[in-house]
Amino acid sequence: MELLVLLLCVLSAESITTQLPSLHDRIYHSIDTFYPCFRLINATRQIGCSGSATSKSGVVHYVADNTQLQWLVKSGVHPPYIALLESAMFTSDNVLLLKSSSKVQGIIVKYNTSGQLPDLGYFSPESSSPNCGFGVETGSCDAWNANGTGLSRMDFGDFPISAITTDGFDYLYNTCYLPHNSHALHGTSDEYPLCAAEMVADMFAVTNTETCFRRNSLPIFYLNDQVMCEPLGDNNVWSSLFDLPQKPKDIIMIATKLDSTAFFPYLSFGANNEVAGIATLMGVAGALGQLKKESSLVGTKRPVLFALFHGESWDYIGSSRMVYDMVNGVFPYKKDNSKQQPPMFNVSDITDFLELSHVGMPRGNNQYTYYIHPSSSNANSSDLMSALKEFGSSSEGNISLKFSTVASLPPASLQRFLKVNRSLNGIIISDYDTQYNNRFFGSRFDNLQNLVGADSLSENSSAVQALTSLATLIANAVFNISQPNATSVSNISANSTLIKNVLECFLKNSSCTLFQTILHPQLAATLQPIPLSRYVTVATVSNPETKLSFQLLSYLTGIINSNTTCSACLLSFNSSIQSYNVTWMQGTNYNTSLDNCWCVKSYTHYHMAKSPAFELKQYSSSEYSTWAESSWKTITLRVYLVTSSYLEVGLLVCGLAMTATALGLGVLCNIRGRKVFENRASGRASS
């Protein structure tokens, strides 16, 4: 009976315990969705943020204006603090002021998930001369980004900084700051408890890339499969409109970049920085690809290539790797006689190179001005330039092409090709002349609203109309000089619906109908109704935008067989064939019939976008990008209440007293118990 009662007691206690929250959960509230600033390194330095191996903690103080900011750094009476900033307060000057204050341990800033822009004249934490030293000219560089403060390229050391979503910010403000901290300005003991935040961001990499990779090779890390840092990189995506001839010559390449930057890397959206260029390139590919699908265009004597380079924001990772592989005879693939491969070609086989860079903000209303930055005087007289001028002057008056007044070239992938072949006819088309128009370049504010302004995104919005007009102009010019084998082609027009959808899918809702259509069900199910991050991340991770760009380019330039099943399409795939790709897509009936797929044959390919420096193990290279991302054990952000130091000391003293009392009682009971049991034992023995 006694055992049964004991068992019931144990089970009841266990049941009650499982229903109660753990002590940890009662003390801490974790903020799950946040975007940290983290450490990156290259050959010469480290940049970004870190935190100690334990944590950085402080009382949360809300900063919405300069008065609150000055009080925090000069008069705060409960240091250390974690500053909770409104978006508009996260400026370079304010961040550096907080970093230099001995009262502040870290910063949390609001990320407005609605995309609303703050009331700022400009905010560009990127450098004023992006990728300086890695282009054609290795000396001084022009300040194309005149408003750039270089905040993203600074080293904040042991000082964590994170952005949190609107929901997380509202929780910190309404549940943490307002009830506990808003009145705590005078340092009296009756203001406690106070709400505090703990930020953990322990970065492994230090100093520079060479130091980090030397540590990577140490047995203690190598044998445990642990790395201190990894190279930045992913894949380039390129496609030819038709099958390449055996010896490709006189190639026309249309290019843009895939990635962007921001102070918080995973909030890199790059609306004007590169998504506008992607949308325009896809518009050109769609216009020419439609002629191919209609059999109006059955071939071109001059090969037409589309290229999207990844990692360009980090000293031209993608373009430098493509050029490196071309020069070393391993592009597009390393020679393998067991496989059917596309023919190899070199930089010298490219005659015309047109790059789209910052094309989303042309000046004018219904009359869009774009600037041409030619690589040389030869480019001014090239066939491509002549065709652009011809179709520009006849583009219904809504496109105006002007030559840049600056002799030097702006930052662009073209520069890596020119380093090898200065005779290349290179043209960069942009929306600026001498300086970037984009006041939020390289920040999380380079989003959809920054691109479309007061307009709502539609086919009639000025940004869409401008990009459609530009894509139409380029498509006609490229068609004209490609020596096409075509019939009955009188007018080529880019599809404004396509361009609008590309902008929406990349910058607003990645779970859009277009992306659902071009993916297979398993991948489509992973898409979320949020913008896609444009950060290149590490070379061992594949970014969603890379896969989506590959699928989209395949869809636009390939031949679609819609009368097939998914299983039949998969069976047609042959890994020994690299000259073309077969990919299956859900198509327009993806939500009604799982096995009714599109089977698309295209000449679209991936190409590694990993800096040659890591292949050559030249971690101190000044020729190639050496950027790497630090590894970390954990990055966390949580909130808890703290009491006054007097109360903590009092609780400690009481705890010690209780411990001493319990210890004394235990010793006393032990002594008394021993005597009692000894007396009982002697009594039994005598009986």
C-alpha positions as CSV (number, residue, x, y, z in Angstrom):
1,M,0.0,0.0,0.0
2,E,2.8,2.4,0.9
3,L,4.5,1.7,-2.4
4,L,1.3,2.4,-4.3
5,V,0.9,5.8,-2.5
6,L,4.5,6.6,-3.3
7,L,4.1,5.7,-7.0
8,L,1.0,7.9,-7.2
9,C,2.8,10.8,-5.7
10,V,5.7,10.5,-8.1
11,L,3.4,10.3,-11.1
12,S,1.4,13.3,-10.0
13,A,4.5,15.3,-9.4
14,E,5.8,14.4,-12.9
15,S,2.4,15.3,-14.5
16,I,2.4,18.7,-12.8
17,T,6.1,19.3,-13.8
18,T,5.5,18.6,-17.4
19,Q,2.6,21.0,-17.5
20,L,4.7,23.8,-16.0
21,P,7.1,25.9,-18.0
22,S,10.8,25.4,-17.4
23,L,12.6,27.9,-15.2
24,H,14.5,29.1,-18.3
25,D,11.2,29.8,-20.1
26,R,9.9,31.7,-17.1
27,I,13.0,33.9,-17.0
28,Y,13.7,34.5,-20.7
29,H,11.6,35.4,-23.8
30,S,13.4,34.7,-27.0
31,I,13.0,36.9,-30.1
32,D,13.0,34.3,-32.9
33,T,13.0,36.5,-36.0
34,F,15.9,38.9,-36.2
35,Y,18.6,39.7,-38.7
36,P,22.1,40.1,-37.2
37,C,25.1,42.0,-38.5
38,F,27.9,39.4,-38.5
39,R,31.6,39.3,-39.3
40,L,33.2,39.1,-42.8
41,I,36.9,39.0,-43.6
42,N,39.1,39.5,-46.5
43,A,42.9,39.6,-47.2
44,T,43.5,42.8,-45.2
45,R,40.8,43.2,-42.5
46,Q,37.6,42.1,-40.7
47,I,34.3,43.9,-40.9
48,G,30.9,43.6,-39.3
49,C,29.8,42.7,-35.8
50,S,30.5,40.1,-33.1
51,G,29.7,39.5,-29.5
52,S,31.5,37.7,-26.7
53,A,31.3,34.0,-26.2
54,T,28.9,34.6,-23.3
55,S,26.6,37.5,-24.1
56,K,26.2,41.3,-24.3
57,S,23.4,42.4,-22.0
58,G,21.9,45.7,-21.0
59,V,18.7,47.5,-20.0
60,V,16.6,48.3,-23.1
61,H,16.3,52.0,-23.8
62,Y,14.1,53.2,-26.7
63,V,15.5,55.9,-29.0
64,A,13.1,57.7,-31.3
65,D,14.7,61.1,-31.5
66,N,17.9,62.9,-30.8
67,T,16.9,63.9,-27.3
68,Q,16.5,60.3,-26.2
69,L,19.8,59.4,-27.9
70,Q,21.7,62.2,-26.1
71,W,20.1,61.2,-22.7
72,L,21.2,57.6,-23.3
73,V,24.9,58.3,-24.0
74,K,25.3,61.2,-21.5
75,S,22.8,60.7,-18.6
76,G,21.7,57.1,-18.6
77,V,21.6,55.9,-15.0
78,H,21.2,52.2,-15.4
79,P,24.1,51.2,-17.6
80,P,24.9,49.0,-19.5
81,Y,22.2,49.6,-22.1
82,I,20.9,47.9,-25.3
83,A,19.7,50.7,-27.5
84,L,16.3,50.1,-29.2
85,L,16.2,52.3,-32.3
86,E,13.5,53.4,-34.7
87,S,14.5,52.9,-38.3
88,A,15.1,56.6,-39.0
89,M,17.6,56.8,-36.0
90,F,19.8,54.1,-37.5
91,T,22.2,56.5,-39.3
92,S,26.0,56.2,-39.5
93,D,26.6,59.1,-37.1
94,N,24.2,57.7,-34.5
95,V,25.6,54.1,-34.7
96,L,29.1,55.3,-34.3
97,L,28.1,57.5,-31.4
98,L,26.4,54.6,-29.6
99,K,29.4,52.4,-30.4
100,S,31.8,54.8,-28.8
101,S,29.7,55.2,-25.6
102,S,30.8,53.2,-22.6
103,K,27.1,53.0,-21.5
104,V,25.9,51.0,-24.6
105,Q,26.6,47.3,-25.2
106,G,24.6,46.7,-28.4
107,I,21.9,48.0,-30.8
108,I,18.6,46.6,-31.9
109,V,16.9,48.4,-34.8
110,K,13.4,48.2,-36.2
111,Y,13.0,46.5,-39.6
112,N,9.7,47.6,-41.1
113,T,8.4,44.5,-42.8
114,S,5.9,46.6,-44.8
115,G,8.7,48.1,-46.7
116,Q,7.9,51.7,-45.7
117,L,10.8,54.0,-46.2
118,P,12.0,56.2,-43.3
119,D,12.1,59.9,-43.4
120,L,15.7,60.1,-44.4
121,G,17.4,62.1,-47.2
122,Y,19.6,59.2,-47.9
123,F,21.2,56.2,-46.2
124,S,23.9,54.3,-48.0
125,P,26.1,52.3,-45.6
126,E,28.2,51.1,-48.5
127,S,31.5,52.6,-49.5
128,S,31.6,55.6,-51.8
129,S,33.7,53.6,-54.4
130,P,32.4,50.0,-54.5
131,N,34.9,47.3,-55.5
132,C,37.6,49.8,-55.8
133,G,40.9,48.2,-56.8
134,F,39.5,45.2,-58.5
135,G,38.5,46.6,-61.8
136,V,40.4,47.8,-64.8
137,E,42.0,50.7,-62.9
138,T,43.7,49.6,-59.7
139,G,44.5,53.1,-58.4
140,S,42.2,55.7,-57.1
141,C,38.5,55.3,-57.9
142,D,35.7,57.8,-58.6
143,A,33.1,58.3,-55.9
144,W,30.1,56.8,-57.8
145,N,28.2,56.4,-54.5
146,A,28.8,59.9,-53.2
147,N,26.5,59.4,-50.2
148,G,28.2,56.2,-49.1
149,T,29.4,56.3,-45.5
150,G,31.2,52.9,-45.5
151,L,29.3,51.8,-42.3
152,S,28.8,48.3,-43.7
153,R,32.6,48.0,-44.2
154,M,33.6,48.9,-40.7
155,D,34.7,46.6,-37.9
156,F,32.5,46.9,-34.8
157,G,34.4,44.3,-32.9
158,D,32.7,43.0,-29.8
159,F,29.5,45.0,-30.3
160,P,26.4,43.2,-31.5
161,I,23.9,44.9,-33.8
162,S,20.6,43.3,-35.0
163,A,17.5,44.3,-36.8
164,I,14.1,42.8,-35.7
165,T,10.8,42.7,-37.5
166,T,7.9,44.9,-36.7
167,D,6.3,42.3,-34.5
168,G,9.5,41.7,-32.5
169,F,10.0,45.5,-32.1
170,D,6.4,46.0,-30.9
171,Y,6.9,43.3,-28.3
172,L,10.1,44.9,-27.0
173,Y,8.5,48.3,-26.9
174,N,5.0,47.4,-25.6
175,T,5.8,44.5,-23.3
176,C,9.4,45.3,-22.3
177,Y,10.2,49.0,-22.5
178,L,6.9,50.8,-21.8
179,P,5.8,48.9,-18.6
180,H,9.3,48.6,-17.1
181,N,11.7,51.1,-18.4
182,S,10.0,54.2,-19.7
183,H,9.9,55.7,-16.2
184,A,13.3,54.6,-15.2
185,L,15.2,57.8,-15.7
186,H,16.3,58.8,-12.2
187,G,18.1,55.8,-10.8
188,T,15.9,55.1,-7.7
189,S,15.5,51.6,-6.4
190,D,11.7,51.6,-6.6
191,E,11.9,51.6,-10.4
192,Y,12.9,47.9,-10.6
193,P,12.4,45.4,-12.1
194,L,13.8,46.7,-15.4
195,C,13.6,45.0,-18.8
196,A,16.9,43.9,-20.3
197,A,18.0,42.2,-23.5
198,E,20.8,39.7,-24.1
199,M,22.5,39.5,-27.4
200,V,24.8,36.6,-28.3
201,A,26.8,36.6,-31.5
202,D,30.1,34.7,-31.0
203,M,32.1,34.9,-34.3
204,F,34.9,32.4,-34.9
205,A,36.9,34.2,-37.6
206,V,39.3,37.0,-36.7
207,T,41.9,39.3,-38.3
208,N,41.8,38.3,-42.0
209,T,41.2,35.5,-44.5
210,E,44.8,34.1,-44.4
211,T,44.7,33.8,-40.6
212,C,41.3,32.1,-40.7
213,F,42.1,29.5,-43.3
214,R,45.4,28.7,-41.5
215,R,43.3,27.9,-38.5
216,N,40.8,25.9,-40.6
217,S,43.7,23.5,-41.4
218,L,44.7,22.9,-37.8
219,P,44.1,19.3,-36.8
220,I,41.8,20.2,-33.9
221,F,39.4,21.9,-36.3
222,Y,40.0,19.8,-39.4
223,L,39.4,16.4,-37.7
224,N,36.2,17.7,-36.0
225,D,34.9,19.0,-39.4
226,Q,34.7,22.5,-37.9
227,V,35.7,25.6,-39.9
228,M,36.3,29.1,-38.7
229,C,35.1,30.7,-41.9
230,E,33.9,29.9,-45.4
231,P,34.4,31.7,-48.8
232,L,31.6,33.7,-50.1
233,G,30.1,32.4,-53.4
234,D,27.3,30.5,-55.1
235,N,26.7,30.0,-58.9
236,N,26.5,32.2,-61.9
237,V,23.6,31.6,-64.3
238,W,24.1,31.9,-68.1
239,S,22.2,30.9,-71.1
240,S,22.5,30.9,-74.9
241,L,19.4,31.5,-77.0
242,F,20.3,28.6,-79.3
243,D,22.8,25.8,-79.3
244,L,26.3,27.2,-79.6
245,P,28.3,26.5,-82.8
246,Q,31.4,24.3,-82.5
247,K,33.7,27.3,-82.5
248,P,31.7,30.2,-81.0
249,K,32.9,33.6,-82.3
250,D,31.6,37.2,-82.3
251,I,29.4,36.5,-79.2
252,I,27.0,39.1,-77.9
253,M,26.7,38.9,-74.1
254,I,24.0,40.7,-72.1
255,A,24.7,40.7,-68.4
256,T,23.7,41.9,-64.9
257,K,24.4,40.8,-61.4
258,L,22.5,38.6,-59.0
259,D,23.5,39.9,-55.6
260,S,23.3,43.0,-53.4
261,T,24.4,44.2,-50.0
262,A,23.0,45.8,-46.8
263,F,24.4,46.4,-43.3
264,F,22.2,43.5,-42.3
265,P,23.2,41.1,-45.1
266,Y,20.0,39.0,-45.0
267,L,18.0,42.2,-45.6
268,S,19.7,42.8,-48.9
269,F,17.0,43.4,-51.4
270,G,18.8,45.5,-54.1
271,A,15.7,46.7,-55.9
272,N,17.5,49.2,-58.1
273,N,21.0,47.9,-57.4
274,E,20.3,44.7,-59.4
275,V,16.7,43.4,-59.4
276,A,15.8,46.1,-62.0
277,G,18.6,44.8,-64.1
278,I,17.4,41.2,-63.7
279,A,13.9,42.2,-64.7
280,T,15.2,44.0,-67.8
281,L,17.5,41.1,-68.8
282,M,14.5,38.7,-68.4
283,G,12.4,41.1,-70.5
284,V,15.0,40.9,-73.3
285,A,15.3,37.1,-73.0
286,G,11.5,36.8,-73.0
287,A,11.1,38.9,-76.1
288,L,13.7,37.0,-78.1
289,G,12.7,33.7,-76.6
290,Q,9.1,34.2,-77.7
291,L,10.2,34.6,-81.3
292,K,12.1,31.3,-80.9
293,K,9.0,29.6,-79.5
294,E,6.9,30.9,-82.4
295,S,9.5,29.7,-84.9
296,S,9.8,33.2,-86.2
297,L,13.5,33.1,-85.1
298,V,15.2,29.8,-85.8
299,G,18.8,30.8,-85.2
300,T,21.4,33.6,-85.1
301,K,24.8,33.6,-86.8
302,R,26.2,35.6,-83.8
303,P,25.5,33.7,-80.6
304,V,23.4,35.6,-78.0
305,L,24.3,34.9,-74.4
306,F,22.6,36.1,-71.2
307,A,24.7,36.1,-68.0
308,L,23.8,36.7,-64.3
309,F,26.9,37.0,-62.1
310,H,26.8,36.3,-58.4
311,G,28.9,37.8,-55.6
312,E,29.7,40.9,-57.6
313,S,29.2,43.1,-54.6
314,W,32.2,41.5,-53.0
315,D,35.0,42.4,-55.4
316,Y,33.4,40.7,-58.5
317,I,33.4,37.1,-57.4
318,G,31.2,35.7,-60.2
319,S,32.6,37.6,-63.1
320,S,36.3,37.1,-62.1
321,R,35.7,33.3,-61.8
322,M,34.1,33.2,-65.3
323,V,37.0,35.1,-66.8
324,Y,39.5,32.9,-64.9
325,D,37.9,29.7,-66.2
326,M,37.7,31.1,-69.8
327,V,41.4,32.0,-69.8
328,N,42.3,28.6,-68.4
329,G,40.3,26.7,-70.9
330,V,37.7,25.2,-68.5
331,F,34.6,27.2,-69.4
332,P,31.8,26.4,-69.6
333,Y,32.9,23.0,-68.2
334,K,36.1,21.2,-67.6
335,K,36.8,18.9,-70.6
336,D,35.2,15.4,-70.1
337,N,35.2,13.1,-73.2
338,S,32.6,10.9,-71.6
339,K,30.0,13.7,-71.7
340,Q,28.3,15.8,-74.4
341,Q,29.4,19.3,-73.6
342,P,28.9,22.8,-75.1
343,P,32.0,24.1,-76.9
344,M,34.6,26.1,-75.0
345,F,35.1,29.8,-75.7
346,N,37.3,32.6,-74.4
347,V,36.9,36.2,-73.5
348,S,38.4,37.0,-76.9
349,D,35.4,35.3,-78.6
350,I,33.1,37.9,-77.1
351,T,32.7,40.9,-79.3
352,D,29.9,42.9,-77.7
353,F,29.2,43.0,-74.0
354,L,26.2,45.0,-72.7
355,E,25.7,45.3,-68.9
356,L,22.6,46.5,-67.1
357,S,23.6,48.4,-63.9
358,H,21.2,50.5,-61.8
359,V,18.5,50.9,-64.4
360,G,15.4,51.3,-62.2
361,M,15.4,55.0,-61.6
362,P,15.8,56.9,-64.9
363,R,15.1,60.6,-64.8
364,G,11.9,61.9,-66.4
365,N,8.2,61.0,-66.5
366,N,7.1,59.1,-69.6
367,Q,10.4,60.2,-71.1
368,Y,13.1,58.0,-69.6
369,T,16.8,59.0,-69.8
370,Y,19.5,56.3,-69.7
371,Y,23.2,56.8,-69.8
372,I,25.7,54.9,-71.8
373,H,29.2,54.2,-70.3
374,P,31.3,52.9,-73.2
375,S,34.5,51.0,-72.5
376,S,36.5,52.7,-75.3
377,S,36.2,54.8,-78.4
378,N,35.9,51.5,-80.3
379,A,32.8,50.7,-78.4
380,N,31.3,54.0,-79.5
381,S,31.4,52.9,-83.1
382,S,30.5,49.2,-82.6
383,D,27.5,47.6,-84.3
384,L,25.8,47.3,-80.9
385,M,26.1,51.0,-80.2
386,S,24.9,51.9,-83.6
387,A,21.9,49.6,-83.2
388,L,21.1,51.1,-79.8
389,K,21.2,54.6,-81.2
390,E,19.0,53.6,-84.1
391,F,16.3,52.0,-82.1
392,G,16.6,54.5,-79.3
393,S,15.8,57.3,-81.7
394,S,12.8,55.5,-82.9
395,S,11.4,54.1,-79.6
396,E,8.2,56.1,-79.7
397,G,10.0,59.0,-78.0
398,N,10.0,57.5,-74.5
399,I,13.7,56.5,-74.3
400,S,16.5,59.0,-74.4
401,L,20.1,57.6,-74.5
402,K,22.9,59.9,-73.5
403,F,26.6,59.4,-73.1
404,S,28.0,59.7,-69.6
405,T,30.2,62.7,-69.0
406,V,32.7,60.7,-67.0
407,A,35.5,59.0,-68.9
408,S,36.1,56.2,-66.4
409,L,33.8,53.2,-66.0
410,P,31.5,52.7,-63.0
411,P,31.7,49.6,-60.9
412,A,30.5,46.7,-63.1
413,S,31.2,43.1,-64.1
414,L,32.5,44.3,-67.5
415,Q,35.6,45.5,-65.8
416,R,36.8,42.0,-65.1
417,F,36.4,41.1,-68.8
418,L,38.2,44.3,-69.8
419,K,41.2,43.4,-67.7
420,V,41.8,40.5,-70.0
421,N,40.6,42.0,-73.3
422,R,40.7,45.8,-73.6
423,S,39.5,45.6,-77.2
424,L,36.1,44.2,-76.1
425,N,33.2,46.5,-77.1
426,G,31.8,47.0,-73.7
427,I,28.7,49.1,-72.9
428,I,27.2,49.8,-69.4
429,I,23.6,51.2,-69.4
430,S,22.6,52.9,-66.2
431,D,20.1,55.4,-64.9
432,Y,22.9,57.8,-63.7
433,D,25.6,59.9,-65.2
434,T,28.2,60.8,-62.7
435,Q,26.8,59.5,-59.4
436,Y,24.2,56.9,-58.3
437,N,20.6,58.1,-58.3
438,N,19.8,55.5,-55.6
439,R,19.8,57.3,-52.2
440,F,19.5,53.9,-50.4
441,F,22.2,52.0,-52.3
442,G,23.5,49.0,-50.3
443,S,20.9,49.3,-47.6
444,R,17.7,47.4,-46.6
445,F,15.8,50.4,-47.9
446,D,16.6,49.6,-51.5
447,N,13.3,47.8,-51.7
448,L,10.2,47.8,-53.9
449,Q,8.9,51.1,-52.6
450,N,12.3,52.7,-53.3
451,L,11.9,51.5,-56.9
452,V,8.3,52.4,-57.7
453,G,8.0,55.4,-55.4
454,A,4.4,56.6,-54.8
455,D,3.1,54.3,-57.6
456,S,1.6,51.0,-56.8
457,L,3.3,48.2,-58.7
458,S,1.4,47.6,-61.9
459,E,2.1,47.4,-65.6
460,N,1.4,51.1,-65.8
461,S,3.7,52.2,-63.1
462,S,6.6,54.4,-64.3
463,A,9.3,52.0,-63.2
464,V,7.8,49.1,-65.1
465,Q,7.2,51.2,-68.2
466,A,10.8,52.4,-68.1
467,L,12.2,48.9,-67.8
468,T,9.9,47.6,-70.5
469,S,10.9,50.3,-72.9
470,L,14.6,49.6,-72.2
471,A,14.2,45.9,-72.6
472,T,12.4,46.5,-75.9
473,L,15.1,48.7,-77.2
474,I,17.9,46.2,-76.3
475,A,16.0,43.3,-77.7
476,N,15.6,45.0,-81.1
477,A,19.2,46.1,-81.1
478,V,20.5,42.7,-80.3
479,F,18.2,41.0,-82.8
480,N,19.4,43.4,-85.5
481,I,23.1,42.7,-85.0
482,S,22.9,39.0,-84.3
483,Q,22.5,38.2,-88.0
484,P,19.2,36.3,-87.4
485,N,17.7,33.5,-89.4
486,A,14.2,34.9,-89.0
487,T,10.9,35.2,-90.9
488,S,8.1,37.8,-90.6
489,V,9.6,39.7,-87.7
490,S,8.6,43.3,-87.9
491,N,8.5,44.5,-84.3
492,I,9.8,43.1,-81.1
493,S,8.3,44.2,-77.8
494,A,9.2,43.2,-74.2
495,N,6.3,42.0,-72.1
496,S,5.4,44.5,-69.4
497,T,3.5,41.9,-67.5
498,L,6.6,39.7,-67.2
499,I,8.7,42.6,-66.0
500,K,6.1,43.6,-63.4
501,N,5.9,40.0,-62.2
502,V,9.6,39.6,-61.9
503,L,9.8,42.8,-59.7
504,E,6.9,41.6,-57.6
505,C,8.3,38.0,-57.1
506,F,11.8,39.1,-56.2
507,L,10.9,42.2,-54.1
508,K,7.5,41.5,-52.6
509,N,6.2,37.9,-52.7
510,S,8.5,35.0,-53.7
511,S,5.6,32.7,-53.5
512,C,4.1,34.4,-56.5
513,T,2.3,32.7,-59.4
514,L,5.3,33.1,-61.8
515,F,7.7,31.4,-59.4
516,Q,5.2,28.7,-58.6
517,T,4.8,28.0,-62.3
518,I,8.6,27.5,-63.0
519,L,9.4,25.3,-60.1
520,H,8.6,21.7,-59.2
521,P,6.2,21.1,-56.2
522,Q,8.8,20.4,-53.6
523,L,10.7,23.6,-54.2
524,A,7.6,25.6,-54.8
525,A,6.3,24.6,-51.4
526,T,9.3,26.2,-49.7
527,L,8.6,29.7,-51.0
528,Q,7.3,32.3,-48.6
529,P,5.2,35.5,-49.4
530,I,8.2,37.7,-48.5
531,P,11.0,39.4,-50.5
532,L,14.1,37.3,-51.4
533,S,17.4,38.2,-49.8
534,R,20.1,39.1,-52.3
535,Y,23.1,38.3,-50.0
536,V,25.4,35.9,-51.8
537,T,26.2,33.9,-48.6
538,V,28.8,31.1,-48.5
539,A,29.8,28.9,-51.4
540,T,28.5,25.7,-49.8
541,V,24.9,27.1,-49.7
542,S,22.7,27.5,-52.7
543,N,20.6,30.6,-52.7
544,P,16.9,30.5,-53.7
545,E,17.3,33.4,-56.1
546,T,20.0,31.4,-58.0
547,K,17.7,28.5,-58.6
548,L,14.8,30.8,-59.5
549,S,16.9,32.8,-62.0
550,F,18.1,29.6,-63.6
551,Q,14.5,28.3,-63.9
552,L,13.2,31.6,-65.1
553,L,15.9,32.0,-67.8
554,S,15.2,28.4,-68.9
555,Y,11.5,29.1,-69.1
556,L,12.0,32.2,-71.2
557,T,14.6,31.0,-73.6
558,G,13.8,27.3,-73.8
559,I,11.2,25.1,-75.6
560,I,8.3,24.0,-73.5
561,N,6.7,20.6,-73.9
562,S,3.4,20.9,-71.9
563,N,1.9,17.6,-73.1
564,T,3.9,15.4,-70.8
565,T,4.1,14.0,-67.3
566,C,6.6,14.8,-64.6
567,S,7.9,11.2,-64.5
568,A,8.4,11.2,-68.3
569,C,10.3,14.5,-68.1
570,L,12.5,13.1,-65.4
571,L,13.3,10.0,-67.5
572,S,14.4,12.2,-70.3
573,F,17.2,13.8,-68.2
574,N,20.7,12.5,-69.0
575,S,23.5,13.5,-66.7
576,S,26.1,12.7,-69.5
577,I,24.6,15.6,-71.6
578,Q,25.8,19.0,-70.6
579,S,25.2,20.9,-73.9
580,Y,21.6,21.5,-72.9
581,N,19.5,21.1,-69.8
582,V,16.1,19.4,-69.3
583,T,14.1,20.7,-66.3
584,W,10.6,20.1,-65.3
585,M,8.2,22.8,-64.0
586,Q,4.7,22.7,-62.5
587,G,3.4,24.8,-65.2
588,T,0.0,26.6,-65.1
589,N,-1.9,23.5,-63.9
590,Y,0.3,22.9,-60.8
591,N,-2.6,23.1,-58.3
592,T,-4.9,20.8,-60.2
593,S,-2.8,17.9,-61.5
594,L,0.5,17.0,-59.8
595,D,1.8,14.8,-62.7
596,N,0.9,17.2,-65.5
597,C,4.2,19.1,-65.9
598,W,6.1,21.3,-68.3
599,C,9.3,19.7,-69.6
600,V,11.6,22.5,-70.7
601,K,14.7,22.1,-72.9
602,S,17.1,25.0,-72.8
603,Y,20.7,26.0,-73.1
604,T,20.8,27.4,-69.5
605,H,23.7,26.5,-67.3
606,Y,25.2,27.0,-63.8
607,H,28.7,28.2,-63.4
608,M,30.6,28.3,-60.2
609,A,30.8,31.7,-58.6
610,K,33.7,31.1,-56.2
611,S,36.7,33.3,-56.2
612,P,39.9,31.9,-57.9
613,A,41.8,33.0,-54.8
614,F,40.4,30.0,-52.9
615,E,41.3,27.6,-55.7
616,L,44.8,29.0,-55.8
617,K,45.0,29.2,-52.0
618,Q,46.1,32.8,-52.4
619,Y,44.3,34.1,-49.3
620,S,46.2,37.4,-49.5
621,S,45.5,38.1,-53.1
622,S,45.0,41.6,-54.4
623,E,43.9,40.3,-57.8
624,Y,40.9,38.2,-56.8
625,S,38.2,38.6,-54.1
626,T,39.2,37.0,-50.8
627,W,35.9,37.7,-48.9
628,A,34.8,35.0,-46.5
629,E,32.1,34.7,-43.9
630,S,32.8,33.9,-40.3
631,S,31.3,30.8,-38.8
632,W,29.5,31.0,-35.4
633,K,28.2,28.8,-32.7
634,T,25.0,30.6,-32.0
635,I,23.3,33.9,-32.5
636,T,20.5,34.7,-30.1
637,L,18.4,37.6,-28.8
638,R,16.3,37.2,-25.7
639,V,14.6,39.5,-23.1
640,Y,14.4,39.2,-19.3
641,L,13.8,41.3,-16.2
642,V,16.5,42.4,-13.9
643,T,16.3,43.6,-10.3
644,S,18.3,46.2,-8.4
645,S,21.8,45.4,-7.3
646,Y,20.7,45.9,-3.7
647,L,17.9,43.3,-4.0
648,E,20.3,40.9,-5.7
649,V,22.8,41.3,-2.9
650,G,20.0,40.8,-0.3
651,L,18.8,37.7,-2.1
652,L,22.4,36.4,-2.1
653,V,22.8,37.0,1.6
654,C,19.5,35.4,2.3
655,G,20.3,32.4,0.1
656,L,23.7,32.0,1.9
657,A,22.0,32.2,5.3
658,M,19.3,29.7,4.3
659,T,22.0,27.4,3.0
660,A,24.0,27.7,6.2
661,T,20.9,27.1,8.2
662,A,19.9,24.0,6.2
663,L,23.4,22.7,6.5
664,G,23.4,23.2,10.2
665,L,20.0,21.5,10.5
666,G,21.3,18.7,8.4
667,V,24.3,18.1,10.6
668,L,22.2,18.3,13.7
669,C,19.6,15.9,12.4
670,N,22.4,13.5,11.4
671,I,23.8,13.6,14.9
672,R,20.4,13.2,16.5
673,G,19.4,10.5,14.1
674,R,22.5,8.5,14.7
675,K,21.9,8.6,18.5
676,V,18.2,7.5,18.1
677,F,19.1,4.6,15.8
678,E,21.9,3.6,18.0
679,N,19.6,3.5,21.1
680,R,17.0,1.5,19.1
681,A,19.6,-1.0,18.0
682,S,20.9,-1.5,21.5
683,G,17.4,-1.9,22.9
684,R,16.7,-4.7,20.3
685,A,19.9,-6.4,21.1
686,S,19.2,-6.5,24.8
687,S,15.7,-8.0,24.2
